[in-house]
Amino acid sequence: MVQLNFNQLWRYQDEFLHGVSLTLLLTLVATVAGLAIGLVCASAAGSRFAALRLLVRSYVEVIRNTPALIQLFLIFFVLPYAGLRLPPVYAAATALSIYMGAYATEIIRGGLASIPRSQVEAGQCLGLTRWQVFRHVILPPALRNIYPSITSQIVLLLLGTSLASQVSASELFHAAAFVESRTFRSFEVYAVVCAIYFTLVLAFRLAFAGIGRIAFRWPTGR
């Protein structure tokens, strides 16, 4: 019977810490960039220009219906043939941002569409400008409506950063593979990595739950 031995892993704590820091950095960058892409595309999805709406719809459908790993490979392995070579971390951040952007587009678009037209018209009747209507009438309830979906997508994005290991970006899963190749302690290494991912996800969910309770305390009126 194989004896478990976690002691060997302590020598590689720096690798694990570096992997965690890069995982969190990729998550942060992809979240910010993805939400920015989603906001722009969700706004463009309601444009009066059919070509712009078609472009946004094509982007969303292509990204959401193809594996994220293929998207990463296209950026990392194919773009160099067009003269654009990105380092592994930059390629991973770009791919994850585009991936997050497609899902954020649909989430934000759905949140904006969830606001009844009567509320918008009521704001206009009060003499509010288009920006004031958006800022005070549409945005607050829309944010509350999309908050659970957005936070869940961020958690999925955190777990999806493990794909970056396939292009040698030294995030957490890549660090695990490195340590496993040195120690040959597969079960121990991946048990520790699973525990780290679980802890990160739990911390994210608790933080998001706390932020949600603070930011959306007003009654729904339902």
SVG drawing of the C-alpha trace seen along z (x, -y; Angstrom):
<svg xmlns="http://www.w3.org/2000/svg" viewBox="-45 -68 57 70">
<polyline fill="none" stroke="black" stroke-width="0.4" points="0.0,0.0 1.3,-3.4 2.1,-5.7 1.0,-9.3 3.7,-11.9 3.0,-15.6 6.3,-16.6 8.1,-16.8 5.7,-19.5 6.9,-22.1 10.0,-22.6 7.9,-23.9 5.7,-26.3 7.2,-29.2 6.0,-27.6 2.6,-27.2 2.4,-30.7 3.6,-32.1 1.0,-29.9 -1.8,-31.3 -0.7,-34.9 -0.7,-34.4 -4.0,-32.7 -5.6,-35.6 -3.9,-38.1 -5.3,-36.3 -8.7,-36.3 -8.6,-40.0 -7.4,-41.1 -9.8,-38.9 -12.7,-40.0 -12.0,-43.7 -11.4,-43.4 -14.3,-41.0 -16.8,-43.2 -15.6,-46.1 -16.0,-44.1 -19.4,-42.9 -20.6,-46.4 -19.6,-47.7 -21.0,-44.7 -24.2,-44.7 -24.7,-48.4 -23.9,-47.7 -26.4,-44.8 -29.2,-47.3 -27.8,-49.5 -30.0,-50.6 -27.3,-49.4 -28.0,-45.8 -24.3,-45.2 -23.2,-46.1 -25.8,-43.9 -24.8,-41.0 -21.1,-41.5 -21.8,-41.3 -24.1,-38.3 -21.5,-36.5 -18.8,-37.2 -21.0,-35.9 -22.1,-32.8 -18.6,-31.9 -17.0,-32.3 -19.7,-30.6 -20.0,-27.6 -16.3,-26.8 -13.9,-25.4 -11.9,-28.1 -8.8,-25.9 -9.1,-26.2 -9.4,-30.0 -6.3,-30.1 -4.4,-27.9 -5.5,-30.2 -4.1,-33.2 -0.9,-31.6 0.0,-29.3 -1.8,-30.9 -1.3,-34.6 2.5,-34.4 1.9,-33.4 0.3,-36.8 3.3,-38.5 1.8,-38.8 3.5,-36.7 2.3,-37.0 4.1,-35.7 2.1,-32.8 0.7,-35.0 -0.4,-37.7 -2.0,-35.1 -3.8,-33.5 -5.1,-36.9 -6.3,-37.8 -8.1,-34.5 -9.7,-34.6 -10.8,-38.2 -12.4,-37.4 -14.1,-34.4 -15.4,-36.3 -16.5,-39.2 -18.8,-36.9 -20.6,-35.6 -20.6,-39.1 -22.3,-40.5 -25.2,-38.1 -25.5,-38.6 -25.4,-42.4 -27.8,-42.5 -30.2,-40.3 -30.0,-42.6 -30.7,-45.7 -33.6,-44.0 -35.1,-42.9 -36.0,-46.5 -39.6,-47.2 -40.1,-49.8 -42.7,-51.5 -39.9,-52.4 -37.9,-54.0 -40.9,-55.9 -41.6,-57.1 -38.1,-58.5 -38.5,-60.3 -41.8,-61.7 -40.0,-63.2 -37.8,-65.1 -34.7,-63.1 -32.0,-63.0 -31.1,-59.7 -28.0,-59.5 -30.0,-60.2 -32.6,-57.6 -29.8,-55.1 -27.9,-56.0 -30.9,-56.2 -33.6,-54.1 -32.0,-51.3 -28.6,-50.7 -29.3,-50.0 -31.9,-47.3 -30.1,-45.9 -26.9,-45.5 -28.8,-43.7 -30.4,-41.4 -27.1,-40.4 -25.0,-40.3 -25.5,-36.6 -24.8,-35.6 -21.7,-37.8 -20.2,-36.6 -20.8,-32.9 -19.1,-33.6 -16.1,-35.1 -15.8,-32.0 -15.9,-29.8 -13.3,-32.1 -11.1,-31.5 -11.3,-27.8 -10.8,-28.3 -7.4,-29.9 -6.0,-26.4 -6.2,-26.3 -3.3,-28.7 -1.0,-25.9 -1.4,-24.4 0.7,-27.3 3.2,-27.2 1.8,-30.1 3.0,-29.4 -0.3,-29.6 -1.4,-27.2 -2.1,-24.1 1.2,-24.6 2.9,-24.8 1.3,-21.6 2.5,-19.8 6.0,-21.1 6.0,-19.9 4.5,-16.6 7.3,-16.1 9.9,-16.6 8.3,-14.7 6.3,-12.0 3.7,-12.5 0.7,-12.9 -2.0,-12.3 -0.5,-14.6 0.2,-17.4 -3.2,-17.4 -5.0,-17.0 -3.2,-20.1 -4.1,-22.0 -7.7,-20.9 -7.8,-22.2 -6.3,-25.5 -8.8,-26.0 -11.6,-25.1 -10.4,-27.6 -10.1,-30.3 -13.6,-29.6 -15.1,-29.6 -13.3,-32.9 -14.6,-34.5 -18.2,-33.3 -18.1,-34.6 -16.7,-37.9 -19.3,-38.3 -22.1,-37.4 -20.9,-40.1 -20.6,-42.7 -24.0,-41.8 -25.6,-42.2 -24.0,-45.6 -24.5,-47.0 -28.1,-45.8 -29.8,-46.4 -32.8,-48.3 -36.1,-46.4 -37.3,-45.0 -40.8,-46.0 -42.1,-42.5"/>
</svg>
